[in-house]
Amino acid sequence: MGETRVLLSRACALDRSARGKRRTPPKEYLSGEPFILPSGSVLSNFNEFVMALLPEVLFGITLNTWLSVVFPIFLVTYWVGWLVHVRTIHPLASVPGPFWASISRTWLMYRMYVGDLEIVQRALHEQYGPLIRIAPDEVVSNDPGAIQLIFPIQKALEKTNWYPVWRPVPHIAQRADMFTSTNEKEHSAYRRIVGGVYAMSSILKNEDELDACVNLFVKRIGEFADRKEAFDFGTWLEM
């Protein structure tokens, strides 16, 4: 079995050159029996025969046709179907917003990259109203009345994969905190521990201290702005 095995296409070419007008593999090869090619090579594995026939016999087209015709047609058909789906059939199809945002998340990615997402969203709310579509499967609302619908005390809506990216790095904490936890049972357990601190009675009791802290924060942020100095907003939020 030291002979070199060749693909059927090459074998047939050698066979044609050696035997003249033959254009199909010999019957001995189709039966699965070893067939000695003119080059002296042996192609006896029937599985290799099938794999060699696959592009041209089973599909009936060449690889070049796949790349230049079939794949482009498939791509165009897929995108036409996707456009029809997200613009007419999708549950969020009736929510207003930019056309680009309704068909691809790249609109949202681009606005984040530019750094003007909140400015553009504010302008879109003025144009379309309190509810806008910023991705094929994502909407944003600036209506305060939607808070109780989105964050109900009982039977809260399941959090999406937007939250895990805000989790602390592994060497700081191995578990998700209350904000980034997407497990409702785990979130409820966290809330029972710290819930008393955020009760209205506790907030009213400490209102003066809370106001002083907020005013100091705003003052420090204003100082950075006056100096046109960049700062880590996340660090200051955690102080």
C-alpha positions in Angstrom: 0.0 0.0 0.0 3.0 2.3 -0.5 1.4 3.7 -3.8 0.2 7.2 -3.7 -3.6 7.6 -3.6 -5.0 10.3 -5.9 -8.4 12.0 -6.2 -10.8 10.7 -8.8 -10.7 13.9 -10.9 -6.9 13.4 -11.4 -7.3 9.7 -11.9 -9.9 10.2 -14.7 -7.7 12.8 -16.4 -4.8 10.3 -16.4 -7.1 7.5 -17.5 -8.3 9.6 -20.4 -4.8 10.5 -21.5 -3.8 6.8 -21.4 -6.9 5.2 -22.9 -8.0 7.8 -25.4 -11.7 8.4 -25.4 -12.6 6.9 -21.9 -14.4 9.6 -19.8 -15.8 7.6 -16.9 -14.2 5.5 -14.2 -13.9 1.8 -15.2 -16.5 -0.6 -13.9 -14.0 -2.4 -11.8 -13.6 0.9 -9.8 -17.3 1.4 -9.4 -17.7 -2.1 -8.0 -15.3 -1.2 -5.3 -12.5 -3.5 -6.5 -8.9 -2.2 -6.6 -8.1 -0.6 -10.0 -4.6 0.0 -11.2 -4.4 3.5 -12.7 -2.0 4.3 -15.6 0.3 6.1 -13.3 0.7 3.0 -11.2 -1.3 4.4 -8.3 -4.1 2.5 -6.5 -7.4 4.1 -5.5 -9.2 1.3 -3.7 -11.1 3.1 -1.0 -14.7 3.5 -2.0 -15.2 6.3 0.5 -12.6 8.4 -1.2 -14.4 7.7 -4.5 -17.6 9.1 -3.1 -15.9 12.2 -1.7 -14.2 12.8 -5.0 -17.5 12.6 -6.8 -19.4 14.8 -4.3 -18.6 18.3 -5.7 -19.3 17.4 -9.4 -21.7 14.4 -9.4 -23.8 14.7 -6.3 -24.2 18.5 -6.5 -23.7 18.7 -10.2 -21.7 21.9 -10.0 -18.1 22.9 -9.5 -16.5 24.7 -6.6 -16.1 27.8 -8.8 -19.8 27.8 -9.5 -20.5 27.5 -5.8 -18.4 30.5 -5.0 -19.5 32.7 -7.9 -23.2 31.8 -8.3 -24.7 29.6 -5.6 -23.3 31.3 -2.5 -24.1 34.9 -3.7 -27.7 33.8 -4.5 -28.0 32.2 -1.0 -26.6 35.3 0.6 -29.0 37.6 -1.2 -31.9 35.3 -0.5 -31.0 35.1 3.2 -30.8 38.9 3.5 -34.1 39.5 1.6 -35.8 37.0 3.9 -34.2 38.7 7.0 -35.3 42.1 5.9 -38.9 41.0 5.3 -38.9 39.2 8.7 -37.5 42.1 10.9 -39.6 44.8 9.0 -42.9 43.0 8.8 -43.2 39.8 10.9 -40.9 40.4 13.9 -42.8 41.3 17.1 -40.9 44.7 17.2 -41.6 45.5 13.6 -44.1 48.2 14.5 -41.7 50.0 16.9 -40.3 53.1 15.2 -36.6 53.8 14.9 -33.8 54.1 12.3 -34.0 51.6 9.4 -30.4 50.5 9.9 -31.1 49.7 13.6 -34.1 47.6 12.8 -32.1 45.2 10.5 -28.7 45.0 12.3 -27.0 45.5 15.7 -24.2 47.2 13.8 -26.0 50.5 14.2 -25.9 50.2 18.0 -22.3 49.1 17.8 -21.3 52.0 15.7 -23.0 54.5 18.0 -21.2 53.0 20.9 -17.9 53.2 19.1 -18.5 56.9 18.2 -19.6 57.6 21.8 -22.7 59.6 21.0 -25.4 56.9 21.8 -27.1 58.8 24.5 -27.2 62.0 22.3 -28.6 60.2 19.3 -31.2 58.3 21.5 -32.4 61.6 22.9 -32.9 63.0 19.4 -34.7 59.8 18.3 -37.1 60.0 21.2 -37.9 63.6 20.2 -38.5 62.3 16.6 -40.3 59.0 17.2 -41.7 59.2 20.7 -41.1 57.4 24.1 -40.4 54.0 22.6 -37.7 53.5 19.9 -36.1 50.4 18.3 -32.3 50.5 18.5 -31.6 46.9 17.4 -33.6 44.1 15.7 -34.5 42.7 19.2 -34.0 45.7 21.5 -36.0 48.8 22.3 -35.4 51.8 24.6 -38.0 53.8 26.5 -37.8 57.2 28.1 -41.3 57.0 29.7 -41.0 56.9 33.5 -44.3 55.0 33.5 -42.5 52.0 31.9 -40.3 51.5 35.0 -43.0 49.5 36.9 -43.6 47.4 33.8 -39.9 46.6 33.2 -38.9 46.3 36.9 -41.9 45.0 38.7 -41.5 43.9 42.3 -43.3 40.6 41.8 -42.5 38.3 38.8 -39.8 40.5 37.4 -38.8 40.2 33.8 -35.8 38.0 33.0 -32.6 40.0 32.5 -30.9 39.7 29.2 -27.2 39.1 28.4 -26.6 42.9 28.6 -25.9 42.6 32.3 -23.0 40.0 32.6 -20.6 42.4 30.9 -20.8 44.6 33.9 -19.7 41.9 36.4 -16.5 42.4 38.3 -13.4 40.7 36.9 -12.9 37.1 38.2 -10.1 38.0 40.6 -12.3 40.4 42.5 -15.5 38.3 42.8 -16.4 34.8 41.7 -20.1 35.5 41.9 -22.4 38.0 40.2 -23.5 40.9 42.3 -27.2 41.9 42.7 -27.1 44.2 39.6 -25.5 41.8 37.2 -27.2 38.6 38.4 -29.6 37.1 35.8 -30.9 34.4 38.1 -34.0 35.7 39.7 -33.7 33.4 42.7 -30.2 34.5 43.3 -31.2 38.2 42.9 -34.1 37.8 45.4 -31.6 36.3 47.9 -29.3 39.3 47.5 -32.3 41.7 47.7 -33.4 40.3 51.1 -30.0 41.0 52.5 -29.7 44.7 51.5 -33.4 45.5 50.9 -33.8 47.2 54.3 -31.2 49.8 53.4 -33.2 50.9 50.3 -36.5 51.0 52.0 -38.2 54.4 51.9 -38.1 54.8 55.7 -34.3 54.3 55.6 -33.9 56.7 52.7 -35.9 59.4 54.4 -33.9 58.9 57.6 -30.6 59.4 55.8 -31.8 61.9 53.2 -29.5 64.7 54.3 -26.4 62.5 54.1 -27.5 61.2 50.7 -28.0 64.7 49.4 -24.6 65.8 50.6 -23.0 62.9 48.9 -24.8 63.5 45.6 -23.9 67.2 45.7 -20.2 66.4 46.4 -20.2 64.0 43.5 -21.7 66.6 41.1 -19.2 69.1 42.3 -16.2 66.8 41.6 -17.6 65.9 38.2 -18.0 69.6 37.4 -14.4 70.3 38.4 -13.2 67.7 35.9 -15.4 69.3 33.2 -14.0 72.7 33.9 -10.5 71.5 33.6 -11.4 69.4 30.5 -9.8 66.5 32.2 -10.6 62.8 31.5 -11.5 60.6 34.5 -12.7 57.1 35.2 -16.5 57.6 35.7 -16.9 54.0 37.0 -14.3 54.6 39.8 -16.2 57.7 41.0 -19.5 55.9 40.9 -18.1 53.3 43.3 -16.8 55.9 45.8 
